[in-house]
Amino acid sequence: MNVFFFLFAPGQAWDRVVRNGRGLFSIMVLQVLPLILTGAFLEGWGLVNWGKWQPKFEVVRLFPADQMVPYEICQSLVLLLTILLSALLVLQVSQTFHERNRFVEAFRLTAYAFGPILWMHFLDAFPGMSPWATWLLGILLSTWILYQGIPRVLQPDPTHAFGLYLSTVFIFLLATGLERAITGMYLLGYLDFSHSWLTREWSRFFTH
């Protein structure tokens, strides 16, 4: 669903999500995977062709294509795992408020609320764009649309709604912050995966 619809008419957007009632597979195929894969392609293309400004060395570094393939695959898997884990934590937290939600509802909320974070990932293709800036903008927008989504998707008791909202925001901050800390330090030159065992194995696989 169009991210601008969520940003400028979040109530109507969430009402449509609830009415559609999509299941796990449908949400994964139509919402989550297209955004993750598109972001991986755009970022990988940008890093190979335009590079990324690295303040540690004060230079724009071009990344080798044979490093970008394993990196983007791993990052995509980590993003997918982050969404699934966040949905599971949201479900667990909602149950502490005595709400009888199912995983599909927690995943539905999480997958659509992650939309701005995944959309902002597209901007990581530009050399001067800081990974922290895209993360911060994405998490702020996700926090905005979560406020309208939790009452409609999880349908908590009104007395529990704000507490569940704060808990969900904390889960999003923690999960996405950890993922961004690793990938962001790599893109900015503070981590070097080029000599890691995983990178060597992937490079060997794709060159044979």
N, C-alpha and C positions, 0 to 999 in steps of 0.2 A: 504494500500500500504506500502511496506517495507520502514521503516524510513531511512535505509542506502541509499536507492535510492534518497530520498530527500536531504540527507546530502551531497552526493558526486556527484550527477547529478541533482540538483534541477530544472534546466530549463527543462530537459527532463521529470522529474517527474510531474511537473506542466502542461506541454503540454499534458501528458497522462490524467491527471485529467480533463482538459478542453475537450479533445476529448471524454472521457467517458460520460461526462455530467450527472452524477448521480444526482438524486433528493434527497430531504430531507430525506425521509424514508430510501432509500438505503444507504446513507452516515451514517445515524444514526445506522443502523443495522450492516453494514459491517465495518465501520471505528471507530465510537465513542464508542458505547456500549461495543464491545469486549475489547478495551483497558481499559476502566474504570472498567469493571467487573474483568478482569484479574489482574489489579493493586490492586483492593480491596481484592481479594482473596489472592494474594501473600503477601501483607502487613499484612493483618489480621493473616495469618498463621505464618508469621515471628514474629509478636508482641506476639502471644500466645506462640510460641515454643522457640523463641530466645530472645524475649524482645527488649528493646530499652534503650540505654545509656542515662541517665538523669543527666546532669551536675549539676543541682540544688542539687541533693542528692548524686552525685558521685557513682551511682550504676546502674546496668542494671536491669530494671524492667520488669517482665513478666506481660502481660495484661490478665485479665480473659476473657475466651471465651464469657461469657454472656455479657460483655461490648463491645467486638469487633463487634458482629453482628449489634447492632444498630449504632455503630460508623461508620462502613464501609458502611452501607446502607445510612446513612445521608451524609457521605462524597461523595459517588457516586452521590447522588442527587444534592449536591452542585456543584460538578464538571460539571455535565450536565447543570445545571442552569447557571454556569459561562460561558460555551461555547455558550449557546443560547443568553445570555445577551451580551456577547462580539460580537457575530455576528450582533445583533441588533444595537449595538453602532457603529460597523464598517459601517453598512449600512447607519446610520444617518450621520456619518462623511463624507462618500463618496458623499452623496447628497449635503453637504455643498460646495463641489468642483464642483457642477453642473454635477455630473455623474448620469446616469440613470440606476442604478443597481437595482436588485431585491434581496429579502432576501435570496433566494436560492443560489445566487452567493456569498453573504457575508458569509453565513453559510458554503458553500463549502470551501472558503478560510480559515475560522476560524477553521473548523473541522480538516482539514489536517495540518494546521500550529500548532495546539495544539498537534499533534502527539508526538514530542519530549518530551513535558511536561508530557504527559501520560505515555510514555515509561520510562522516568526517575523515575516515581512513583514506578515502579517495584523495584527499588533499596532501597526503604524505608523498605523493608522486612529485611534488614541486620541491626543488632543491633548497629553497630558503625557508620552507615550512617546518617549524619545530614539531617533533612528535608529541611534545607535552602540550603544545597549543591545540593540536587537533583532539587530543584526549580530553583536555579541559573543556573545550567547546562541546564536544560530544556528550560528556557526562552531565554538563549543565542542562543541555537540551533534553537528555533522557530523564533527568530529575524533574523537569517541567512537565513532561507528558505522563510521567508515572503518577503524578498527583491526581490526574483525571482517570487514569487507568485502573488503579487499585480498587476504588469503590465499584466500578462497573464489571471488572473481570473476576476479582476474588470475592466481591460482595461481603466484606466484613461487617460486623456489627458497628454502627456509627461510633460507639464509644471506643472501639479498637482501631478504627481506620487510620488515624494519624500516627499512632504508635507503629502500626504495620508499615505505613509509608516511610517513616524514619528508618525502620529496620531494613527495608528493601533498598533504600538509598545507600545505607551503609554497606550492604552486600555488594551493590554495584560499584561503589567507590573502591572497596577492597579488592574485588575480583579483577576489575579492569585496570586498577592501579598497579597491581602486581604484574599483569601481562604487559602493560605499557612500560614499566620500569625496565624489564629485560629487553624488549624490542627497541625501546627508545635509546637505551645506552649503547646498543649495537649500532643503530643508525647514526648516532652522534660520535661514534668512534671510541667509546669508553669500554666496549667489549669486543673481542676479536674471536669470531667463530671460524675463521678461515683455516685454522689448524686443528679444529676439533675432529674427533673420530667420526661423528655423524656427517659432517660436511665432506670429509674425504670419501666416505662410503657412498654418499649420494652422487658425488662427482664421478666416482669410478663407475657407478651404475649407468649414468647417462652418457658416458664417453665410450661405452662398449656396445 
